[in-house]
Every structure is written in structure tokens, then in C-alpha cells.
């Protein structure tokens, strides 16, 4: 069985045009009233500060 690889949405969660990363996502960040963010290690920190609706304290899950 093959697993579909989830791609990183970049520091803004794919909501800002041309900011997607395309690398494999390793983390999922829960957001308020929005779909969760799927992020690579490089964009995890910036997304916690820049993405809309990120809960504080953040709820982060490893999905790798």
C-alpha cells in the first residue's frame, strides 16, 4: 500500500500566492476554524508566527 505524501504549504499555509514550499510535510499544526497546516521543518517556526488561526499554545503533531 502506498502512502500519499503531504506537501508543505509554506509559512502562510498556502493562503498567500506563490508561498508554497512543495517539500514533504512532517508536521501538522492545528488552527482555529481553519484546516490544519501541513509543514516541513523549515517552515514550522515561521508558520507559528505568521499563519492565520494558529492556536496558542500551538498544537503540533508529527505526521512523518
N, C-alpha and C positions, 0 to 999 in steps of 0.2 A: 504494500500500500504506500503510495507516495503522499507526502505532506506538502500542501501548498505553502510556499514561503511568503510570509507577510513582509511588505516593504515599508521602510521608514517614511514617514510623512514630513520630516524636517521639523525645525523648531517652532513653526506656526501651526502644525497639524494639518498641512495641506490646504489651509484656508487662504493663504496668500499665494498668488500665482507665481509659478516658477521657483518655489522654495522647497519642493520635494527633494528628497535625498536619493531614494532608489536603492539604498543598501538594505540588507536584511535587518528587519526589526528584531530586537532582543528583549524589549521592554514594552509593557502596556501601562499607560498612565490613565487613571480614572478621572473623568471630568463631570462637572455638574450640568445636567440636561444636554449633554452632547455625547457623541460616540467617543469611546476611548481612543487615546493616541497610541499608535504603534511607532516605536522609536529605536534607532540604533544607539550604541553607547555615546557617540559623538554628540548627538542632538538631545540626549536625555536632560542634561543640565540646562541648556538654553530653553528647552520647551517648558520646563518647570517655571521659568521666569516670564516667558513671552506668550505662551499659548493661552487662549481664552478658556475659562471654566475649570482650570486645574484646581482641585481641592487642596486645602492647606490644613493640616499637614498632608502632603501628597500620598496617594495610594498607588504604589508601583508594584507591578507583577513581572516576574521573569517569564518570557514565553519561548525562549530558545530551546 
